[in-house]
Amino acid sequence: MESGSKYRLRLTGIVLLNMFENRGPVENLDFPLLAENPQFQFLPSGGSFGGSIRQSQIGIQAFGPTVAGAQTSANIQFDFAGGFPEVPNGTSFGIMRLRNGHGAA
């Protein structure tokens, strides 16, 4: 989607849906690193099913004025893969995460 103004803005993005099923326990449903063997676990688990759109991305491009013969522009992109770690000394940063950003002239 793009604006029709003198200094144009362009909105870009992708909506990505991921679905998953675990037949045994995992240590973290959000970003699992370890799947335990259901046969050797202390408390039995029936597994889990879920989904996420956190890999979706939003981008904004801006096309600015010409300054000293150079065309100015900027680009910034976000995703939603941030979060709140489950470790005692982890830092928390919101769900929205800056992927990249730059400006040029």
N, C-alpha and C positions, 0 to 999 in steps of 0.2 A: 504494500500500500504506500502511496507517495502523495505528498501535498503538492498543490499547484501554485504555491506562493513564490515570491521573488527568491527567497532562500529556501530551497527545497529540503524537506525531511522525508526519509524513507524508513518505514517500519518493516522489518523482516522477522522471520521466525519459523520455528518448526515445533509442532506438538507431537511428542513421542511418548507413546504408552507402552510400558513393559508390564507383562503379567508373569507371575512365577508360582511354582508349587514346590514345596519341600516335603519329602516323605519322612524325614527325620528332623531332629532338632538342629538349629544353627545358632551361633553365638550372637548374631545381630541380624534381624530381618531387613534392616535398611540397606546395609552394605555387607553381606555375609562374607567372611573369609574362611570359615571352618564349618564343615558339616560333620556332625558326629554320627557314628554308627549306631542306629537304633538298638542294636543287640547289646551294646555295652554301656548304655546310659543308666544313670542312677534313678531318675524319674522319667517314666515313659512319656513320649510325646506322639501325638497323632499326626504331626507335621503341620504345615501351614500353607495358606494360599493368599496371594495378595497381588497388588499392582501399584504402579507408580508412574507419574508424569514428570518426575524430577529431572530428567535429562532433556526436557523441553528447553528451547532457547529463544530469547528475544533479542533483537538487534535494532539499533537506531543509527542511521547514517544522516549526516547533515552536510549540505553543500552551501558554503558561505560566500561572502563577497570576494572579489579580486582585490588583493592588496599588493601594491608595488609590482604588478604584473603576474602575481602568483594566485592561483585559485585556492581558496581555503576550504578545508573539509575536515570532518571528524567522524569516527566510527566507534561504537561501543556495543559490546555484547554481554548478555547475562544468561545464566542458567539457574536452576533451582536445586542444585546438588549440594548445597551447603547443609549445615545441620548442627546438632548439639551432641558432641561426643560423650560416650558413657564412661570416660576415664576420669578419675578424681582431679587430675591436674590439666585436663583438656581445656582449650580455649573455645569459646562458643562464638560463632559468627552466624548471622541470620541465614535463613533458607535461601534467599536470593544471593547469588555469587557472581562477581565480576569475572568474566572469562578473558576478555581483552578489550583494550581501548586505545585509540591513537588519534592524533590530530596532525594535519599536514597543511603546508602552505606552498 
